[in-house]
Amino acid sequence: MDKEDKKYIAEVINYFWGPNLITPDRVTEHVATVAYEALSSANSCSDAMDMVPRPTYVRPSMKYIIKQLTGIGKRVATGGSGIYYICKVVISASYEFKIKLALNGL
């Protein structure tokens, strides 16, 4: 793992668990593995969210149904649109203890 790799891995960690939690020089293989697990979980969550129609509080019209299914189809066809905020929140909470242990060499 070179210096540039460590820089980007630190960016991922700081994105999930807060700014300035880690600097590139503190990135280890174990820390990278935990960050990868978290990112994989976040991507799985976001992929699932792409398949959920947006809520409506009344009986949906056919126009609304078509719009929702079209949006889902576009997200599937383009490979998604990033990580949903709710997925980021859940994954960061789920992996917080594990990443902190990894950052402390445990």
Backbone as JSON, one array per atom type, in Angstrom:
{
  "sequence": "MDKEDKKYIAEVINYFWGPNLITPDRVTEHVATVAYEALSSANSCSDAMDMVPRPTYVRPSMKYIIKQLTGIGKRVATGGSGIYYICKVVISASYEFKIKLALNGL",
  "N": [[0.86, -1.16, 0.0], [0.74, 2.07, -1.04], [1.66, 5.56, -0.47], [-0.29, 7.25, -1.64], [-2.47, 5.49, -1.83], [-3.02, 5.13, 0.89], [-3.81, 7.71, 1.52], [-6.32, 7.96, 0.22], [-7.74, 5.92, 1.45], [-7.81, 6.87, 4.04], [-9.47, 9.06, 3.55], [-11.94, 7.77, 3.05], [-12.43, 6.62, 5.57], [-12.57, 8.92, 7.18], [-14.81, 10.06, 6.03], [-16.88, 8.34, 6.81], [-16.63, 8.19, 9.65], [-16.16, 10.69, 10.73], [-14.54, 13.87, 10.4], [-11.0, 14.2, 10.23], [-10.35, 11.97, 11.8], [-8.46, 10.08, 11.2], [-5.17, 10.06, 9.88], [-3.35, 9.74, 6.79], [-0.88, 8.43, 7.34], [-1.42, 6.74, 9.46], [-2.85, 4.63, 8.5], [-3.33, 1.22, 8.24], [-3.06, -2.23, 7.09], [-5.01, -3.7, 8.41], [-6.8, -1.7, 9.27], [-7.6, -0.79, 6.76], [-8.93, -3.07, 5.85], [-11.17, -3.19, 7.58], [-12.42, -0.78, 6.88], [-13.03, -1.37, 4.24], [-14.89, -3.47, 4.6], [-16.96, -2.01, 5.81], [-17.58, -0.17, 3.76], [-18.42, -1.94, 1.78], [-20.73, -2.96, 2.99], [-22.22, -0.6, 3.12], [-22.57, -0.08, 0.41], [-24.13, -2.3, -0.33], [-26.42, -1.76, 1.17], [-27.2, 0.68, -0.03], [-27.68, -0.2, -2.63], [-29.92, -1.78, -2.16], [-31.68, 0.21, -1.29], [-32.04, 1.59, -3.64], [-33.93, 0.08, -4.88], [-36.31, 0.61, -3.68], [-39.45, 2.07, -3.85], [-40.24, 5.57, -3.73], [-41.93, 7.11, -0.98], [-45.52, 7.62, -0.75], [-48.39, 9.35, 0.34], [-50.94, 8.97, -0.33], [-53.21, 7.01, -2.34], [-51.31, 5.72, -4.92], [-51.06, 7.14, -8.18], [-51.17, 5.93, -11.6], [-49.32, 7.33, -13.09], [-47.52, 8.18, -11.12], [-46.59, 5.69, -10.21], [-45.33, 4.73, -12.52], [-43.35, 6.7, -12.79], [-41.82, 6.24, -10.45], [-40.93, 3.57, -10.84], [-39.51, 3.91, -13.2], [-37.48, 5.61, -12.31], [-36.18, 3.88, -10.5], [-35.35, 1.92, -12.31], [-33.56, 3.42, -13.89], [-31.58, 4.01, -11.98], [-30.67, 1.43, -11.44], [-29.71, 0.7, -13.98], [-27.61, 2.5, -14.36], [-25.83, 1.84, -12.42], [-26.34, 2.69, -9.87], [-26.35, 5.45, -7.47], [-24.45, 6.34, -5.67], [-23.84, 6.47, -2.1], [-26.48, 6.18, 0.09], [-27.61, 8.51, 2.53], [-28.86, 7.51, 4.89], [-27.9, 4.92, 4.88], [-25.18, 5.41, 5.23], [-25.21, 6.47, 7.84], [-26.17, 4.31, 9.39], [-24.26, 2.31, 8.83], [-21.88, 3.56, 9.68], [-22.39, 3.73, 12.42], [-22.64, 1.02, 13.03], [-20.09, 0.0, 12.51], [-18.41, 1.51, 14.06], [-17.16, 0.87, 16.58], [-15.54, -1.25, 15.79], [-13.83, -0.05, 13.88], [-12.5, 1.77, 15.48], [-11.15, 0.09, 17.24], [-9.43, -1.1, 15.37], [-7.98, 1.15, 14.58], [-6.53, 1.54, 16.85], [-4.8, -0.52, 16.77], [-5.78, -3.0, 17.46]],
  "CA": [[0.0, 0.0, 0.0], [1.6, 3.26, -1.11], [1.22, 6.79, 0.22], [-1.53, 7.72, -2.24], [-3.52, 4.56, -1.4], [-3.33, 5.46, 2.28], [-4.54, 8.99, 1.52], [-7.71, 7.73, -0.15], [-8.34, 5.08, 2.49], [-8.09, 7.81, 5.14], [-10.65, 9.83, 3.12], [-13.12, 6.92, 3.28], [-12.62, 6.5, 7.02], [-13.01, 10.22, 7.68], [-16.16, 10.26, 5.52], [-17.82, 7.56, 7.61], [-16.53, 8.34, 11.1], [-15.87, 12.05, 11.17], [-13.33, 14.48, 9.84], [-9.74, 14.19, 10.98], [-10.2, 10.82, 12.7], [-7.23, 9.37, 10.86], [-4.31, 10.64, 8.84], [-2.86, 8.65, 5.94], [0.24, 7.69, 7.92], [-1.92, 5.77, 10.45], [-3.59, 3.57, 7.82], [-2.69, -0.1, 8.19], [-3.85, -3.2, 6.34], [-6.19, -4.05, 9.22], [-7.71, -0.56, 9.18], [-8.13, -0.82, 5.4], [-9.88, -4.18, 5.77], [-12.4, -2.78, 8.27], [-13.04, 0.25, 6.05], [-13.58, -2.08, 3.08], [-16.1, -4.15, 5.05], [-17.98, -0.98, 6.02], [-17.98, 0.34, 2.46], [-19.19, -3.01, 1.12], [-22.05, -2.97, 3.62], [-22.92, 0.62, 2.7], [-22.97, -0.26, -0.99], [-25.25, -3.24, -0.34], [-27.57, -1.01, 1.68], [-27.61, 1.64, -1.05], [-28.27, -0.97, -3.74], [-31.27, -2.15, -1.73], [-32.49, 1.43, -1.26], [-32.37, 1.93, -5.03], [-35.07, -0.73, -5.29], [-37.48, 0.99, -2.89], [-40.15, 3.25, -4.37], [-40.36, 6.68, -2.79], [-43.24, 7.02, -0.32], [-46.62, 8.5, -1.06], [-49.35, 9.26, 1.44], [-52.25, 8.7, -0.92], [-53.14, 5.91, -3.3], [-50.5, 6.23, -6.03], [-51.61, 7.11, -9.53], [-50.34, 5.18, -12.54], [-48.22, 8.23, -13.46], [-46.57, 8.12, -10.01], [-46.0, 4.35, -10.23], [-44.4, 4.68, -13.66], [-42.21, 7.57, -12.47], [-40.99, 5.57, -9.46], [-40.28, 2.4, -11.45], [-38.53, 4.43, -14.15], [-36.33, 6.07, -11.52], [-35.47, 2.69, -10.02], [-34.7, 1.32, -13.47], [-32.4, 4.25, -14.26], [-30.52, 3.82, -10.98], [-30.12, 0.09, -11.66], [-28.98, 0.69, -15.25], [-26.38, 3.29, -14.27], [-24.98, 1.35, -11.35], [-26.64, 3.36, -8.6], [-26.02, 6.87, -7.41], [-23.68, 6.64, -4.47], [-24.27, 5.9, -0.82], [-27.56, 6.92, 0.73], [-27.26, 9.05, 3.85], [-29.31, 6.59, 5.94], [-26.97, 3.79, 4.88], [-23.95, 5.92, 5.84], [-25.43, 6.61, 9.29], [-26.29, 2.97, 9.98], [-22.97, 1.61, 8.71], [-20.88, 4.19, 10.55], [-22.7, 3.32, 13.8], [-22.39, -0.42, 13.15], [-18.66, -0.3, 12.44], [-17.63, 2.49, 14.83], [-16.31, 0.2, 17.57], [-14.56, -2.07, 15.07], [-12.81, 0.82, 13.27], [-11.7, 2.35, 16.57], [-10.22, -0.96, 17.66], [-8.42, -1.24, 14.31], [-7.09, 2.32, 14.63], [-5.66, 1.38, 18.02], [-3.96, -1.7, 16.56], [-6.38, -4.21, 18.04]],
  "C": [[0.91, 1.23, 0.0], [0.95, 4.47, -0.44], [-0.11, 7.3, -0.33], [-2.7, 6.81, -1.87], [-3.97, 4.91, 0.01], [-4.13, 6.76, 2.39], [-6.02, 8.76, 1.24], [-8.44, 6.84, 0.86], [-8.69, 5.95, 3.69], [-9.32, 8.67, 4.81], [-11.93, 9.05, 3.38], [-13.43, 6.85, 4.77], [-13.15, 7.82, 7.6], [-14.42, 10.56, 7.19], [-17.19, 9.56, 6.42], [-17.8, 7.93, 9.09], [-16.09, 9.72, 11.58], [-14.57, 12.58, 10.62], [-12.15, 14.39, 10.81], [-9.61, 13.07, 11.99], [-8.86, 10.13, 12.46], [-6.46, 10.16, 9.79], [-3.76, 9.48, 8.02], [-1.73, 7.82, 6.56], [-0.19, 6.66, 8.96], [-2.68, 4.61, 9.82], [-2.74, 2.3, 7.77], [-3.56, -1.03, 7.35], [-5.11, -3.58, 7.1], [-7.24, -2.94, 9.16], [-8.37, -0.54, 7.8], [-9.17, -1.92, 5.24], [-11.21, -3.81, 6.43], [-13.14, -1.73, 7.44], [-13.68, -0.38, 4.82], [-14.87, -2.8, 3.45], [-17.25, -3.15, 5.21], [-18.49, -0.46, 4.68], [-18.8, -0.69, 1.68], [-20.61, -3.07, 1.68], [-22.86, -1.75, 3.19], [-23.39, 0.51, 1.26], [-24.14, -1.23, -1.11], [-26.52, -2.56, 0.12], [-28.09, -0.06, 0.61], [-28.23, 0.95, -2.26], [-29.7, -1.37, -3.4], [-32.19, -0.93, -1.73], [-32.88, 1.87, -2.67], [-33.62, 1.19, -5.51], [-36.36, -0.37, -4.56], [-38.15, 2.2, -3.51], [-40.24, 4.33, -3.3], [-41.77, 6.71, -2.23], [-44.26, 8.02, -0.87], [-47.66, 8.3, 0.04], [-50.78, 9.1, 0.96], [-52.09, 7.53, -1.87], [-52.39, 6.41, -4.54], [-51.23, 6.11, -7.37], [-50.69, 6.3, -10.43], [-49.14, 6.03, -12.96], [-47.12, 8.16, -12.39], [-45.84, 6.77, -10.02], [-44.97, 4.25, -11.35], [-43.15, 5.52, -13.38], [-41.27, 6.88, -11.48], [-40.24, 4.39, -10.07], [-39.24, 2.84, -12.48], [-37.27, 4.91, -13.43], [-35.51, 4.91, -10.99], [-34.71, 2.05, -11.16], [-33.47, 2.09, -13.91], [-31.26, 4.07, -13.28], [-29.86, 2.45, -11.14], [-29.24, 0.08, -12.9], [-27.66, 1.44, -15.17], [-25.46, 2.86, -13.14], [-25.19, 2.07, -10.04], [-26.17, 4.81, -8.61], [-25.28, 7.22, -6.13], [-24.26, 5.99, -3.24], [-25.36, 6.79, -0.23], [-27.14, 7.34, 2.14], [-27.66, 8.08, 4.96], [-28.39, 5.37, 6.01], [-25.65, 4.2, 5.54], [-24.08, 5.97, 7.36], [-25.44, 5.24, 9.96], [-24.95, 2.24, 9.95], [-21.92, 2.24, 9.61], [-21.13, 3.82, 12.01], [-22.35, 1.85, 14.01], [-20.9, -0.75, 13.24], [-17.81, 0.61, 13.32], [-16.67, 1.82, 15.82], [-15.19, -0.57, 16.87], [-13.46, -1.2, 14.46], [-11.92, 1.43, 14.36], [-10.71, 1.33, 17.13], [-9.08, -1.1, 16.65], [-7.45, -0.06, 14.33], [-6.14, 2.27, 15.81], [-4.82, 0.11, 17.95], [-4.5, -2.98, 17.16], [-7.23, -4.94, 17.03]]
}
